[in-house]
């Protein structure tokens, strides 16, 4: 059994979902996938822990750990400290880095000490080529999802849904009440469901209360990965008005259940995952386009069902755990056969010491959260989509 070590925080997030699916999928290929966390908490759920400390101490602790557990491949995702420590690895452990977002600063730390880079979308591939990464050190392997059962909504009403972190502006979630309100003016028999929690959840609830549509909206709050099939089983249309996404695992999770997505156009990301007009709609990021496509799907149930099948088929062809695990297995074996990087000619990067930003003094910090949320609601109504 070969060992792959992934640095990731064990809480509901894209990186953690990636870790869980990879861990389960790689067993059949003889790989034991282990998690590494930077925390003072006791090791749990198969995670190894290194306590936060000075960078030199973390470097030494990581080196000892790689040797102790006979790690063949090290894959740092979370925690900048582990990216910084990469050049201090003296064993024959190979290093692979995976691009999770469209910001590559951490990914490129100690880039010359990295054996291979994995990107999840064509957008990331072109970005890293432009940043000087050689194509022979780059491979596109998307994220994966389990092939969940199809949705079970048998009601006459159509249900829209959002899955993910309730965070604005990146996720665009505070624009959804405006979309829903406009749809309701033409289609009364429609509902809305949010899966997730976050810092803007109360403001979101407030917006629906002021629109007098709260009785048509459901909030599940925070959820576990394994709860998604049950919680999303009654959703017909998935709304994703994101401003930026590195990939969007919830998108393929929704598609695997036969939920038709309407997503904002993010070049080389959403327009690569979703085939516009076939397995969903990829639209310009504005209220009008989201409303138009949602109304079309509501008013054309046969077309909606056909697109739901195509959405699921897209996942079957490209994004299942089985497909992605096989590609990772091939990559890992390829990386193990690479010669060790000659570090004698490399000049270590000058990495600025980690600094904790000083908290800015906020004026009127005594303002209650209720008032702050009122401000968010007023402000978002004045903001262009």
C-alpha positions in Angstrom: 0.0 0.0 0.0 1.4 3.4 -1.0 0.7 6.5 1.0 -0.6 9.9 -0.2 -0.7 12.7 2.4 -3.1 15.6 1.8 -3.1 18.8 3.9 -6.7 19.9 4.5 -8.9 21.2 7.2 -11.6 18.6 8.1 -14.8 20.7 7.7 -17.4 21.1 5.0 -15.6 22.8 2.1 -14.4 22.1 -1.4 -11.0 20.9 -0.4 -12.5 18.6 2.2 -14.9 17.1 -0.3 -12.0 16.6 -2.7 -10.1 14.8 0.1 -13.0 12.5 1.1 -13.8 11.4 -2.5 -10.1 10.9 -3.3 -9.6 8.8 -0.1 -12.5 6.5 -1.0 -11.7 6.3 -4.7 -8.0 5.5 -4.4 -8.3 2.4 -2.2 -8.8 0.1 -5.2 -5.6 1.3 -6.7 -3.5 0.5 -3.6 -3.3 4.0 -2.2 -3.9 5.0 1.4 -4.9 8.7 1.4 -4.2 10.4 4.8 -5.2 13.9 6.0 -2.8 16.3 7.7 -4.2 19.2 9.8 -2.5 22.2 11.4 -4.1 22.3 14.8 -3.6 21.7 18.5 -6.6 19.4 18.6 -6.2 15.7 19.1 -6.0 13.6 16.0 -9.4 12.3 14.8 -11.1 10.6 11.9 -7.8 9.5 10.4 -6.2 12.9 10.4 -2.7 13.5 11.5 -2.1 16.8 13.3 0.9 19.1 13.6 0.6 21.9 16.1 0.9 25.5 14.9 4.3 26.9 15.7 7.3 28.8 14.2 7.8 27.9 10.5 11.2 26.2 11.3 9.5 23.9 13.7 6.8 23.0 11.2 9.4 22.3 8.6 11.1 19.8 11.0 7.9 18.2 12.2 6.7 17.7 8.6 10.0 16.1 7.6 9.8 13.6 10.5 6.2 12.9 9.8 6.8 12.1 6.1 9.5 9.6 7.2 7.5 8.1 10.0 4.5 7.3 7.8 6.5 6.4 4.7 4.7 9.1 2.6 5.2 8.5 -1.2 3.4 11.6 -2.4 2.7 14.9 -0.5 -0.2 17.0 -1.6 -0.5 20.3 0.2 -3.8 22.2 -0.2 -4.7 24.1 2.9 -2.3 26.0 5.2 0.4 28.2 3.6 2.9 26.8 6.2 3.0 23.4 4.4 3.6 25.1 1.0 6.5 27.0 2.5 7.8 23.7 4.0 8.0 22.0 0.6 11.6 22.9 -0.1 12.7 21.4 3.2 11.6 17.9 2.3 14.8 15.8 2.2 13.2 12.4 1.6 12.2 10.9 -1.8 8.6 12.0 -1.2 7.2 13.6 -4.4 5.2 16.8 -4.3 2.0 17.5 -6.2 0.0 20.7 -5.8 -3.7 21.0 -6.8 -5.2 24.3 -7.9 -8.5 24.9 -5.9 -9.2 28.6 -6.7 -8.4 31.2 -9.3 -5.8 32.8 -7.0 -2.4 31.1 -7.3 -0.2 32.9 -4.9 0.0 30.0 -2.4 0.1 27.4 -5.1 3.2 28.8 -6.6 5.2 29.0 -3.4 8.3 26.8 -4.0 7.1 26.0 -7.4 10.5 24.7 -8.5 10.4 22.1 -5.8 7.1 20.7 -7.0 7.0 17.6 -9.2 3.5 18.2 -10.7 0.6 20.6 -10.7 -3.0 19.5 -11.1 -5.6 21.9 -12.3 -9.3 21.3 -12.3 -10.4 23.4 -15.3 -9.1 24.7 -18.6 -9.1 28.2 -17.1 -6.6 27.2 -14.4 -4.5 25.4 -17.0 -4.2 28.5 -19.2 -3.6 30.8 -16.2 -0.7 28.7 -14.9 0.9 28.4 -18.4 0.8 32.2 -18.5 2.5 32.3 -15.1 5.4 30.2 -16.4 4.5 26.6 -15.4 5.7 24.2 -18.1 3.0 22.2 -19.8 4.7 18.9 -19.0 4.3 19.7 -15.3 0.5 20.4 -15.7 -2.4 18.0 -15.9 -6.2 18.7 -15.9 -8.1 16.5 -13.6 -11.5 17.8 -12.4 -13.1 17.3 -9.1 -15.5 14.4 -8.7 -18.8 13.5 -7.1 -20.7 10.4 -6.3 -23.5 9.5 -8.7 -26.4 10.3 -6.4 -29.9 9.1 -7.0 -32.1 11.4 -9.1 -34.3 13.9 -7.3 -37.7 12.8 -5.9 -39.8 16.0 -6.1 -43.3 14.8 -7.2 -45.1 18.0 -6.3 -46.7 20.2 -9.0 -44.7 23.2 -7.7 -41.2 23.8 -9.0 -38.5 24.3 -6.5 -35.4 26.5 -7.1 -32.3 25.9 -5.0 -28.9 27.1 -3.9 -26.2 24.9 -2.4 -23.1 26.2 -0.7 -21.7 28.9 1.5 -24.0 31.8 2.1 -21.4 34.4 1.3 -21.6 37.5 -0.8 -20.4 38.9 -3.1 -18.3 35.9 -4.4 -21.2 33.5 -4.4 -23.7 36.2 -5.4 -26.2 34.7 -3.0 -27.8 38.0 -1.9 -29.0 38.5 -5.5 -31.1 35.3 -5.4 -34.1 37.0 -3.5 -34.3 39.5 -6.4 -34.3 36.6 -8.9 -37.0 34.7 -7.0 -39.2 37.8 -6.5 -39.2 38.5 -10.3 -40.0 34.9 -11.0 -42.9 34.9 -8.5 -44.5 37.8 -10.4 -45.1 35.5 -13.3 -45.1 32.0 -11.7 -46.8 31.8 -8.3 -46.4 28.0 -7.9 -42.7 28.1 -7.2 -40.6 27.6 -4.1 -37.0 28.2 -3.1 -34.6 26.3 -0.9 -31.1 27.2 0.5 -28.6 24.5 1.6 -25.8 26.0 3.7 -24.8 28.5 6.3 -22.5 31.5 6.4 -22.0 35.1 7.4 -24.8 36.5 5.2 -27.5 34.0 6.2 -29.4 36.4 8.5 -29.3 39.1 5.9 -30.7 36.7 3.3 -33.5 35.7 5.6 -34.3 39.3 6.2 -34.5 40.0 2.5 -37.1 37.3 2.0 -39.0 38.6 5.0 -39.2 42.1 3.6 -40.3 40.8 0.2 -43.1 38.9 2.0 -41.9 35.6 0.4 -40.5 33.9 3.5 -43.4 31.4 3.6 -42.2 30.1 0.2 -38.5 29.8 1.2 -36.7 27.0 3.2 -33.3 27.2 4.9 -31.5 24.1 6.0 -28.5 25.7 7.6 -25.1 24.0 7.7 -25.0 20.4 6.5 -22.6 17.5 6.1 -21.5 16.2 2.7 -23.4 13.0 3.1 -26.7 14.9 3.7 -26.7 16.6 0.3 -28.6 13.8 -1.6 -31.4 13.9 1.0 -31.6 17.7 1.4 -31.4 18.5 -2.3 -33.7 15.7 -3.5 -36.7 18.0 -4.0 -34.9 20.7 -5.9 -35.6 21.1 -9.7 -33.4 24.0 -10.7 -30.0 25.0 -9.2 -29.1 28.7 -9.2 -25.4 29.6 -9.2 -24.9 33.3 -9.6 -21.2 33.2 -8.5 -18.8 36.0 -9.3 -15.8 33.6 -9.1 -15.3 29.8 -8.8 -12.2 27.7 -9.0 -14.4 24.8 -9.9 -17.7 24.5 -8.0 -18.1 21.0 -6.6 -21.7 21.7 -5.6 -22.5 22.2 -9.3 -21.6 18.7 -10.3 -23.2 17.3 -7.2 -26.5 19.0 -8.2 -26.1 17.8 -11.8 -25.5 14.2 -10.6 -29.0 14.3 -9.1 -30.6 15.5 -12.3 -31.0 19.1 -11.1 -30.8 21.5 -14.0 -28.2 24.3 -13.3 -28.4 27.9 -14.3 -24.9 29.3 -13.7 -23.1 32.6 -14.3 -20.6 32.5 -17.1 -17.1 32.0 -15.7 -14.7 31.4 -18.6 -13.1 28.0 -18.6 -15.0 26.9 -15.5 -18.8 26.9 -15.5 -18.9 27.1 -19.3 -16.7 24.0 -19.4 -18.7 22.0 -16.9 -22.2 22.9 -18.2 -23.1 22.5 -21.9 -25.2 25.6 -22.5 -28.7 24.7 -23.6 -28.1 20.9 -23.2 -27.1 20.1 -19.6 -28.1 23.4 -18.2 -27.8 27.2 -18.9 -24.7 29.3 -18.8 -25.7 33.0 -18.7 -24.3 36.4 -18.3 -24.3 37.5 -14.7 -27.4 39.6 -14.4 -30.9 39.3 -13.0 -32.7 39.3 -16.3 -30.9 36.3 -17.8 -31.3 34.2 -14.6 -35.1 35.0 -14.5 -35.6 34.3 -18.2 -33.9 30.9 -18.1 -35.7 29.9 -14.8 -39.1 30.8 -16.3 -38.3 28.9 -19.4 -37.5 25.7 -17.4 -40.6 26.2 -15.2 -42.9 26.7 -18.2 -41.4 23.8 -20.2 -41.4 20.7 -17.9 -40.6 18.3 -20.7 -37.5 20.3 -21.7 -36.5 20.6 -18.1 -36.7 16.8 -17.6 -34.6 16.3 -20.8 -32.0 18.7 -19.6 -32.0 17.0 -16.2 -31.1 13.7 -17.8 -28.3 15.4 -19.8 -26.9 17.1 -16.7 -26.7 13.7 -15.0 -25.1 12.2 -18.1 -22.5 14.9 -18.2 -21.4 13.8 -14.7 -21.4 10.2 -15.7 -19.1 10.9 -18.6 -16.6 13.2 -16.8 -16.9 13.7 -13.1 -17.6 10.5 -11.2 -15.4 9.4 -8.4 -14.4 6.3 -10.4 -13.3 8.3 -13.5 -11.3 10.9 -11.5 -9.8 8.3 -9.2 -8.4 6.3 -12.1 -6.8 9.4 -13.5 -5.2 10.2 -10.2 -3.9 6.7 -9.9 -2.3 7.0 -13.3 -0.8 10.4 -12.4 0.6 9.2 -9.1 2.3 6.3 -10.7 3.8 8.6 -13.3 5.0 11.0 -10.6 6.7 8.2 -8.7 8.7 7.4 -11.8 10.0 10.9 -12.2 13.6 11.5 -11.2 14.2 13.5 -8.0 14.4 17.2 -8.5 18.0 18.5 -8.4 17.7 21.1 -5.7 21.4 22.0 -5.7 21.0 24.6 -8.4 17.8 26.1 -7.0 17.8 29.4 -5.2 15.3 29.3 -2.3 12.6 31.8 -2.6 12.6 34.7 -0.2 9.2 34.2 1.5 8.1 37.0 3.8 7.5 35.8 7.4 3.9 35.0 8.1 2.2 38.0 9.6 -1.2 38.2 11.3 -2.9 41.3 10.0 -3.7 43.8 12.7 -7.4 44.1 13.2 -8.6 47.5 12.0 -10.6 49.5 14.5 -14.2 49.6 13.3 -16.1 52.7 13.9 -19.4 52.2 15.8 -18.5 48.5 16.6 -21.4 48.6 19.1 -23.9 48.4 16.3 -26.1 45.3 16.7 -25.9 42.6 14.0 -29.6 43.2 13.3 -28.8 46.8 12.2 -25.8 45.6 10.2 -28.0 43.2 8.3 -30.5 45.9 7.6 -27.7 47.9 6.1 -26.7 44.9 3.9 -30.3 44.5 2.7 -30.6 48.2 1.8 -27.2 48.2 0.1 -27.8 45.1 -2.0 -31.1 46.6 -3.3 -29.0 49.5 -4.7 -26.3 47.3 -6.1 -26.2 46.1 -9.7 -26.1 42.3 -10.1 
